[in-house]
Amino acid sequence: MKPFKERIIDFSVKHYRLVLICTLLLPLVTGAFFPLVKIDTDPENMLEINEPARVFHNAAKKRFSLSDTVVLGVINEKDPDGVFNPKTLKRIYELTEFAKTLRWPGENNSGRMSGVIEVDMIAPSLVDHMSQQGPGTIKFEWLMEKPPETRDKALEIRQKALSNPLLKGQMISEDGRAICIYLPLTDKLLSYRVYKALQEKTGTFTGDDQFHITGLPVAEGAIGVEMFTQMNTASPLAMAVILALLFLFFRKWRMVILPMIIATVSIVAAMGLMIAVGFPVHILSSMLPIFLMSIAMVDSVHVMSEFFDVYTREKGREKTVRQVMSTLFVPMLYTSLTTAAGFLSLTLAPIPPARVFGLFLSIGVMIAWIVTIFFVPAYIMIMPEKALADFGLSAQGGRKSWLVRPLAALGRFTHRRARSILVLLIAVILVSAWGISQIRINDNYAKRFDLSHPIRQADIALNTHFGGTYMAYLVLESPGRPSPDASEIQNLTRGLEEFALTIENEFPQAPGLARDVAHALPVIAAGSRDFEDFVDNVARHLNKMTAGVSEDAGFTLGELQVFFGLERERSKPFKRPDVLSYMADLQSHLLETGLIGKASSVADVVRKVNQELTDGRPESFVIPRRFQSVSECYLQYQQSHRPNDLWHMVTPDYSQANIWLQFPTGDSINTKATVAEVRSYVEANPLPASLTYQWAGLHYINQVLEGKLVWGFLKSFAGSFLIVFIMMSYLFRSLLWGGLCMVPLTITLGAIYGITGIVGKDYDLPIAVLSALSIGMAVDFAIHFLERSRASYREKGAWDQVVGHLFGEPARAISRNVLVIAIGFLPLLVASLVPYKTTGVMLFMILSCSGLVTLLALPAILTTGEKIFFKRLYPGKKTERETENKEWVQTSQDNNGKSPGQFAGLGISKKKEQQQ
């Protein structure tokens, strides 16, 4: 019975029409699912739904009515008054009114409108100016009810705006040259739609005003949209470059389109299957076509290269394709399995879209292998023999491939200078290790865009003028006050009796009734769940006591209820002066570190209202010392035009509050440092009132996501490396050969990531993804080289003879593949998104370096360690085959059809004979 591979080859050759039909049906069937595609551009979905940080973030958004926000900035650097001139303020007013209209019907014709939330917008015409109206009262008026007509009116608005610490650094820059309009959204997925509408509107203005649109939702939305758009540009461009390279190598269009057919079938099949099982196309999986475009061609390019080198008219296409497929079947299987395994390791990542991406990328690789081993022989068989009349190395006569001489010289160099090469590689490893130690893990959404992109320019401009456009929230929570214990009841009793004495003159019965109530407190406390329940139960007890008593006693009991009402209020932590002072001190500490640009909270609201209630002077911008004064500040603020703004910073029961932290940079390393700084501050200065804290906000969520992505992909990288090593050891039946197979990959990745650290490039999401994906791709060349080395050594029995052969057709096949795949990724450099550029550069470097290191390191190692690697596999074989090898070389020398690879081997053999 024929071996399995021979049966597959035989079937493809004999039933080529059936194979062609099946290959054609595969993309037609899977492509039929494309209309069902669902697009998901929300990076938040890269976290699990039940991820604690995500759950708390969404809960905090609902609790404080927080919305993701688009920031529209207006800057005027030329006018001496900055943006506070009548013309610019009129435009800002016009933009504010326009932004109010950015609403669209909701989904499913629900009748609800989606878009900008007008009531929560922040703009000069929509915020209050607070000022002292009289002793103990505050006047609230619109900061800019209508655009000013004169310069003096404009400067008056500036003076009012800068007098409010809540607005300075947030809505108005401290130098008065910029104003930001904040547009909260009902859904952050509308951010790109709002962004485009604002771009169109601001495009109608001329003059010195600069308009910038930014905000994390805008950056995320734009990345999602533009990645899909640029994929449609990059994929065809990559295809064109690859076609040009293939034609340069093989000069026959009928053969050149063969790899493109296989790549197209693999891409359509993999994407169609992913859509068919219900997975949405996410930002990561949108890159699946560009990866498969090159990877799916690897095997077919190897086949074409071998076929090109060995095909002759005398041998014919059927005999040649059988020989080629038989030779390459095992190496192609090995490389496909290791590549698929490398991608499949992403299923271990804690990121759902990464798992889907890795799964279907590995499926696409295996589809490409299956299509290659069946379709390539069938495709060649359907071609008439005359179509290959001028095809192949032998048919070119004197026009030898430009790869022949350089590769033959490289083979001689690796054999003669093996030890020098190994010393050089060791030096590269040492330098790379130092470079890797310098790598900084950091990510920044704005840096996904090229410096010339409007969003990147907006990010730089607005974060220069303001406290920051990146928002995170430090949420402080009270665990709830428990029902009072014995000591607290004693304190309450003492306080109750003191309160009774203060009203004794008006209510003589107060002390006696207070003592009666105090006797009941322990029993009431024992039956209460918490302090709130305790106060409610006391109120019910007091109501019962009023039944059947005199009118004066009833009034007295009513006053005692006031006492417990005040105690209820005191149990609300964010009405306590000490708690608000702690928040203010924490904000000041964080500002002093330089990690944040601005911090805002209810502590600032209370301080500002207290300042105006007192005397309006800067030194009165402090937290009042008395609980009643804090409550009064809250009551006064709720008389403003925007009383609900308070509930964005504190809950109505005053049990939870959040500090708004504005970051002037989107660097995750800065966010991590702030998180660590808060932790250190709280450890040194414990939170009052048994408060706890957690983080929320899209900026913090991205930092959590980055941590999971980077470390998740690092784990996938380690897992992939281990899996590939185990597979290689199993397939080669040797741990030694398995380890040898990993050498080019290890040196390549070490060198490239060492360079990354040395040049100061951050280790961010794109690089993390590539590190996990690169293993399965970069090891392919080593597998081909070593498998062909072992096969040649079995035949020739001496490494001297093997080197010449390996740097013939096998090295040319590897070189062609390296050039086609590596250069095939370079069209990504035309994209405006930095992740595409990074992907193009990194994969070009990884693939080209791994190919070069394969052709340098492996022959050098095998030259110096021939006895270690080969003698254990084929003991005594050199002695038995030495004469046959010399005869084989001599025969080849006399043969007019000798190959360049045999010439290279002959050169080495002759030199050895002369030395002997």
PyMOL commands that set and color helices and strands:
alter all, ss='L'
color gray80, all
select helices_A, chain A and resi 4-14+16-31+34-36+43-46+52-63+86-100+107-109+118-120+151-162+188-202+216-250+253-276+285-295+298-310+317-348+352-382+385-388+394-396+404-416+418-437+445-448+454-465+486-502+510-526+531-545+551-570+573-575+577-593+602-614+618-620+627-637+643-648+668-684+688-690+698-731+735-741+743-759+765-778+780-796+799-806+809-824+826-830+834-864+866-869+877-894+900-915
alter helices_A, ss='H'
color red, helices_A
select strands_A, chain A and resi 39-40+69-75+103-105+113-115+128-134+137-142+178-184+210-214+281-282+470-477+598-600+656-663+692-696
alter strands_A, ss='S'
color yellow, strands_A
deselect
rebuild
show_as cartoon
